[in-house]
Amino acid sequence: MAKMKAAFIWKFGEPLRFDEVDIPTPKADELLIKVGACGMCRSDYQQMHGYFEVALPAELPIIPGHEIAGRVVGKGSLVPDGQLGEGDLVLVDPGWGDGTCEQCVKGNTQLCTGAGRWLGFGPPGGYAEYVAVPYQHAIKLNPAEGQGPEFFAPLTDAGATPYRGIKKLVERGKFTAGHTVVVTGIGGLGSYAVQYARLFSGGADIVAFSRTQDKLDLALKYGADHAINTRDATPEQVQDQLEELTGRRRVDAILDCAGGQDSLDLDFRILNSGSDVAQVGLMASDATLPVNLVVGSEQTWHGSFWSNHQDISEVVALATAGKIQNTITPVKFEDINENLERVARGDVVGRQVIVFD
């Protein structure tokens, strides 16, 4: 059989191992996709080190990679004719539900409470030249000039996850003039989040928080009104800067793209009464909240996990229309391990993307 290059997690805590394995044969309801590009997410590094071992148990070895764009090169017998064909450029929705639970019926397959699967966290992912996926989870692309697989691949997580989180905050009614909206953590997700906050701002002030100046510079480029470097800053010092920049010491909505204890400690101490934090970042496994403050001020903490098919489709529409931008660094397949280390250190501005020939 024909072979492909792939990178595997064989043992937690070790670098990925490279091998040549058989190209997968698509099942009756699957497409075979030649991977053009695969985004590199911090969760890939966390997965390598066992972060998801309890929440998403899977048998090793695993091919990681869940941000995939590529071309259809084969399909199973149950894939409807005329819907997707060979040569089509597609994006893959990575949250595969069982189709029967309450969340799947609502369209939130990434929240499946039954036999859900997540691409790259069990089913072989995009750190390989080919991948087989259910056709229902492929989104056909109609790219504008200059938009190739590397442009679209990060949209399935880095682009879509903060979009879902921002929508939750918009629904709470704080994206209006006289309010302050914060995006904290300007990494792969945060660089998109700032743009959504601007698109939906309704006149609110958009403020970016990061510990790194080049990431703050990117946030300003992408539409933030203000940027605050939070490295070693106390909540009071951050509030002093907020007051100087916006005239207000408290904020009305926060999208937390970091999700560490430090960022949550800051979030709830600068958050206005009756206001909201939506968390999409997963830096910490566990965290504590100031319960008296959260209850006494009627603050709300929203978990927001990944995105559904509709969220991704809406993000694709924005990207294709040129309404959002991305900062992409191409990475060679053979250089995956050293670049995952860069992701873990927080050295990456925007998103690294594995680009296949």
N, C-alpha and C positions, 0 to 999 in steps of 0.2 A: 504494500500500500504506500501511497505518497506520504511523505513526512513533512512535519512543520517544526519550527523552533518554538520552544515554550520555556517559561520560567516558573518554577514550582516552590511552594513552601513545603519542605519535607519535615522540618523540625522547628518548633517555636524557638525564637531567640537566635536563629541562624540566618545568614544571608540566603537569598533565593538561589536555587540550583538550576542550571540550564541543561536542557536535554532536547533531543529530537524524538518526537512521538508521532503516531499516526494522525493524520488529519481526520477530524471527527466526521462521521456519517450522519447527516441530519435524520431525525425521526420523522414520522409521517406529518406532524404538525410543525416542523421546524424549518428554519432557513439556515443555510451554511453561509457565513459571512467571512470574507477575507478582511481582516482587521487592517484598516488604514491608519488608525491612531487610537491610542488609549491613554486617558489622563492618569496622572499619578497622584493619588489621594493620601492624606495623612493616615486614613483608616487602613490603607494597604500596609503601611509600616506597623501600625498598631496590631493588625491581624498577624503579621509575621512574628510578633512578640506575645501572642496569646491573649490580647485584650478582649477578643470576642469569644473566647473559648467556652464560656458559660452561656452567654446570651445567644450565640449562634454556633452551637457545637457542630463540627463537621469532621469527617474522616480525612486525615492527611494521606497523600499529598494533595495540595490544592493549587490550581493556577489562579492567582488573584487578578484583579483588574475589572472595574465595573463601569468605567466611563469609555464607552466604545462607539466608534463610528467606522463604517466600512461599506464594502459593496457586496451585494448578494451574488453568490457564485453557484448556488444550488438550493434546491428546496424539496421538501417531502411531498408525498402524494395528496395530503389533505390541505395543503396551502391553496387557497382559492386562486383560480386563474384570473389574471388581470389586476389583482390587488398589488402584488409585488413580483417583480421579475428580475432575472439575472441582469446584472449591471447597475441596478438601482443603488443609489447611495442612501444609507439608512443610519439612524441613531437607535440605540437599544435602551429601552426602558428596563432598568435592572431589577426592579422589585416584582417578583413573580409570585402571585398568590395562587391559592387552590381554586379560586373562582366561585366558591360556595359560601364562605363565611360572610358575616354581616359587613365587614369592611370591604371585602372584595366586591360584593354586590353594590356598594356605594362607589366603587371605582378606586378605592384606596388599597390596591393590591400590595403596596409596600408595608401595610399594617396588618397583613393577613394573620388571623388568629388560629388558622388551621395548619395545613401542610405547606406553608409559604417557603419560597426559596429566594435567595438573593444572589444575583450573578457575581461570580468571583469569590463568594463566601460558601462555596459548596459546588454548584455548577461551574465548570471551567470558565474562566474569565478571559480578559483581553490582553494579558501578558503572554500572548501567543499569536501566531500568524493567522489562525482561523478559529472561529467559535460558532457553535450551533445554538440557536435561540428559538423559542416559540415565536411563530410569525406574528401573533397578537401583540408582542412586545417590541416590534420593529416599527419605527416611525420614518416614513419616507421623507427624504429631504429634497427641496428644490433650491439649491444654493444660488446665491448671487455670485457675481464674478469675484474670484479670489477667495471664495469660501470652500476650503477643502475639509477632509476628515479631521485634521488637527484643530480646525476652527470650531467644529461642532462637538467633538468628543467630550470636553469638560462640562458641557451643558447638562448632562444627565445627572450630575451631582453638584459640582461646584457652582454651576449656573442655576439649577432648578431647586436645590435645597433651600438657599436663602430666599428664593422667590416665594416658596410656600410659607416660610416664616414671616416675611414681610406682609403677605396677604392676611395672615392672622392679625397682625398689628393694625393694618388698615381697617379691618372689620371692627376694631375697637374704637375707631373714631378719633384717633389722636394725630392723624396726618392732616392738620389744618394750620392756618396761620396762627401765630402766637404760641405754638407748641414746639418742643425740641425733640427730635428723633436721633438716637445714637446707634451707630453700627460699631461694635467693638470686636477687634480681631480682623485686620485687613489682610487676610491670607487668600487662599484660593477661593473661598466662599465670600469673604468680606468685600473683595474687589468687585464682585457682581452685586452684592447687597447694597452697596452705596448707590449704584446706578438705579436699582429698583426703588430705593428710598426717594431718589430724586424724581423718578417718573411718577410716583404716587404721592409726592410730598404735599400737594395742596397748599403750599405756602409755608409749611413747617421748616424750621432750621434743621439741616442735616449735619451732624457732627460725627467725625470718624475718630475712634480711639485705637491706638496701636502703641507698641513699645519700640517701633522701628521707624526711623524717619523716611526711608525710601518708600515704605508702604503707605505712610501718611501722604507723601507726595502723590502717589498713585491715586489715593482716594480723592484728593483735591482735583486731580485731572479728570476723574470720573464723576464729578458733580457734588462732592461734599462742600458745604458752605465753610466749614471750619474743621480743623484737625488738632487733636490734643495728644501729645506723647505722654502716656501713662506710666512709663517706666519709673519705678521708685516713687511715684506720686501718691500721696494720701488722698482719701476721698475729699477732704477739705481743700487740698490744693487743686484737685480737679474741679471742684465747685467754684473756686476762685477764678479759674480760667473760663469756665462756662459763663459765669456772671460777666466777665470782661467781654466775652465774644458775643453772647446772646442777650445779656441783661437778665438772665434767669439762672438760679443756682440749682434748680432741679429739672429733671427731664421727664418726658411723658411717654416715651416708648423706647425700648432697647432691643435690638436684635443682637444676641450674643453669639458670635461665630467662633469663639474660643471655647467656652464651657469649662474653664478651670476654676478652682476655688477662688483664686485671686480676682478673676473677672466678675464672678458672682458676688463676692464681698463688696466690690465697688458698685455693681449694678443696683443693689437694693438700698444702698446708702445715698445714692444720688437720685433715686426714682421718686417721682411725685406721688402723692396720695391718689389712690384709685387708678394707678397706671400699671403698665404691663412690660414684662420681659418675655421675649420669645427666644428660646435657646435651641440652636441648631448644632453648636460645637460640642465635641465629645473629648475634650482634653482629659477630663477627670472621669474616673469610674464611679466615685461617690462624692457628694458635696453636702455641706450644711448651709442652712438658710437662717437669717435672723428672724425667728418665728414671731416674736413680739412686734417687730417692725412690720413684717409682711401682713400679719393679721390686723394690727392696730392702724395701719395705713391702707388697708384693703388693696394691697398690691397683688398682682396675678402673675404667675409663672407658667408659661406655656411650653410644653415640649413640642417640637416640630421635627418630624422624622422624614428625611429624604423628600420624596415628591411622588406624585402619581402620574399616570399617563397624560392626563389633561394639563397638569402643571408643566411637564416637559414640553408638550406641544405648544403651549403659550410662550414659553421661553424661546423655543425654536422660531416661532413667528416673530418675536421681537428681534432676535439675532439676525434672521434672514433679511428683515427690513432695515437693518443697520441701526437699530435703536439701543442696542447695548454693544459694548466692546469687550475684548478680552486681551489679556497679556499672556502670551504663550511662549514657552521656551522648549524647543524640540529636543528630544533625548533619543539617543541610539539604544536599541534593544540591549546590546551588550553592556551598556553603562547603567543599567537599572539600579543595581545595588548601591553604588556610590551616590546616585541621585536621590534614592530613598532616604539616605542619611541626611542629605541637604534638606529634604522635606521635614524630617524629624527635628532638625536644629532650628527650623523656622527661617532658613536662609533664602527661601524661594519667594520672589515677588510675582504674583499671579499664579499660573499653573504650568507645571512641567508636563509634557505630553510625549509619550513614546510614539515615534513615527516610523512606520514600517515602509519598506521599499515597495 
